[in-house]
Amino acid sequence: MKRQPESELKSNIVKWLNLQKDTFAWSQITIGIPDGRGGYRRNPNKGAADICFVKCGKAGAMEVKMEKGKVSPEQRAWLEAFDAAGGKAYVVREFGDAASVWKEI
């Protein structure tokens, strides 16, 4: 079975999260910010999680990585800071991981 691209997985997770009761989710631009000239300028939030959500007043974040994808040091630091601030941050590698995270929060 062919795996879906990471961008499609992120989109499907956000759509699913927003169908869940008492949940609001959004994805973040993590590759850089379009500069209007066909390029990108550096994202000032380097390392930010791909998806953030709130469920019943509790904050969650997901860094989406494919099976062999690696979390960068900046991403690890962001996830740790999110946890330290009272949120729950996770690395998810497939849709089932995201559903489990949502149930846990």
C-alpha positions in Angstrom: 0.0 0.0 0.0 1.3 3.4 -1.0 1.9 5.8 1.9 0.4 9.3 1.6 2.8 12.3 1.4 3.6 14.0 4.7 1.7 17.2 3.6 -1.4 15.1 2.9 -1.2 13.4 6.2 -1.0 16.8 8.0 -4.0 18.1 6.1 -6.0 15.0 6.9 -5.2 15.1 10.6 -6.2 18.8 10.8 -9.5 18.1 9.0 -10.2 15.2 11.3 -9.4 17.1 14.4 -11.8 19.9 13.4 -14.6 17.4 13.1 -14.1 16.3 16.7 -16.3 17.7 19.5 -14.9 20.6 21.4 -11.7 20.7 19.3 -10.1 23.5 17.2 -7.0 22.7 15.2 -4.8 24.5 12.7 -1.6 23.8 10.8 1.4 26.1 10.7 3.6 27.2 7.9 6.9 25.6 8.9 9.0 25.8 5.8 9.3 29.5 5.6 7.1 32.4 4.7 6.3 33.3 1.0 8.1 36.5 0.1 5.8 37.4 -2.8 8.6 36.9 -5.3 8.4 33.2 -5.6 10.8 32.5 -2.8 10.6 32.2 1.0 12.0 34.1 3.9 13.1 32.3 7.0 10.3 31.4 9.4 10.9 33.2 12.7 9.3 30.2 14.5 11.8 27.6 13.3 11.0 24.3 14.9 7.3 25.0 15.6 5.1 22.0 15.5 3.2 21.2 12.3 -0.2 21.1 14.0 -1.6 22.8 17.1 -5.0 22.2 18.6 -7.1 22.9 21.6 -9.5 20.3 23.0 -11.8 21.3 25.9 -9.3 24.1 27.0 -6.2 21.8 26.8 -3.5 22.6 24.3 -1.8 20.0 22.1 0.8 20.0 19.4 1.9 17.4 16.8 5.1 17.2 14.8 4.3 15.0 11.8 7.1 12.8 10.5 7.0 10.0 8.1 8.4 6.6 9.2 12.0 7.5 8.7 11.7 11.2 9.3 13.9 12.7 12.1 13.0 15.5 14.5 15.5 18.4 14.2 17.1 19.9 17.3 14.9 23.0 16.8 11.8 20.9 16.6 12.7 19.0 19.7 13.4 22.2 21.6 10.0 23.7 20.5 8.1 20.5 21.6 9.9 20.5 25.0 9.1 24.2 25.5 5.4 23.6 24.6 5.3 20.8 27.2 7.1 23.0 29.8 4.4 25.6 29.3 1.6 23.1 30.1 0.7 21.8 26.7 1.1 18.3 25.4 3.4 17.8 22.5 3.9 14.7 20.4 5.6 13.3 17.3 3.1 11.4 15.1 4.1 9.2 12.2 0.6 8.0 11.0 -3.0 8.9 11.3 -3.6 6.4 14.1 -0.9 8.1 16.2 -2.8 11.4 15.9 -6.1 9.8 16.9 -4.5 8.3 19.9 -3.0 11.7 20.9 -6.4 13.3 20.6 -8.0 10.7 22.9 -5.2 11.1 25.4 -5.7 14.9 25.8 
